[in-house]
Structure formats: structure tokens, C-alpha cells
């Protein structure tokens, strides 16, 4: 990878004063992008639910549903 300076060159940028400032009414030069910025992607964890937590949640839902079904049957009979 080669490194490029993202800052504009003051000698070749129009609209800059000798000290590098921008005169009133002039738009400052745009920043260039930094292609090498940001962290490297070294770890990409899988997305979604793991099997064990999903199984525990499903078992709890079935147990709670069975409890309410049994409760409803006791009230009816």
C-alpha cells in the first residue's frame, strides 16, 4: 500500500492566502478521502442467534404456554 497525503498542497490550491488561511467569502478546499482510514477488519463474528439460547427461549415459551393451557383447563372443568 502506498501512502498519499490527504491534505491539499497550499502552493497549488486556489483561494488560499499566503499563511494557508481562506479569505472571506471564499470556500475552503475540500478534504480528500482517506482510503486507509479505519480499523482493519480482522474478526467477523457470525450474525444471528446461536442454537443454545434459541433452544432455551423456545423451551421457556412451550413451558409457559403449557402452564396457561393447563390453567385454562382447570378453570373450565
ZIPE-V208206 format. One record per residue. N is the residue number from 1. PSI is psi in whole degrees, -180 to 180 (* if undefined). OMEGA is omega as a letter, one per 40 degrees, with the letter a starting at -180 (999 if undefined). D_LAST is the distance of its C-alpha to the last C-alpha in whole Angstrom. Layout:
N:PSI:OMEGA:D_LAST
N:PSI:OMEGA:D_LAST
This chain:
1:139:i:78
2:146:a:80
3:131:i:80
4:139:a:81
5:122:a:82
6:-13:a:79
7:143:i:82
8:152:i:84
9:119:a:88
10:-31:a:89
11:-30:a:93
12:4:a:91
13:126:i:89
14:152:i:90
15:6:i:89
16:143:i:89
17:168:a:92
18:-34:a:94
19:-1:a:92
20:-2:i:89
21:171:a:87
22:128:i:87
23:157:i:89
24:137:i:87
25:-4:a:86
26:141:i:85
27:130:i:82
28:156:i:82
29:148:a:82
30:152:i:78
31:144:i:77
32:160:a:77
33:159:i:73
34:97:a:73
35:-22:a:72
36:13:a:72
37:154:i:70
38:165:a:66
39:151:i:65
40:145:a:65
41:99:a:62
42:-22:a:62
43:123:a:58
44:90:a:55
45:151:i:52
46:148:i:49
47:153:i:47
48:-178:a:43
49:142:i:40
50:159:a:41
51:-40:a:39
52:-51:i:38
53:-36:i:36
54:-39:i:35
55:-41:i:33
56:-43:i:32
57:-43:i:30
58:-40:i:29
59:-43:i:27
60:-41:i:26
61:-43:a:24
62:-41:i:22
63:-43:i:21
64:-41:i:20
65:-41:i:18
66:-39:i:16
67:-48:a:15
68:-34:i:14
69:-44:i:12
70:-39:i:11
71:-42:i:10
72:-39:i:9
73:-37:i:6
74:-38:i:5
75:-36:a:6
76:-42:a:4
77:*:999:0
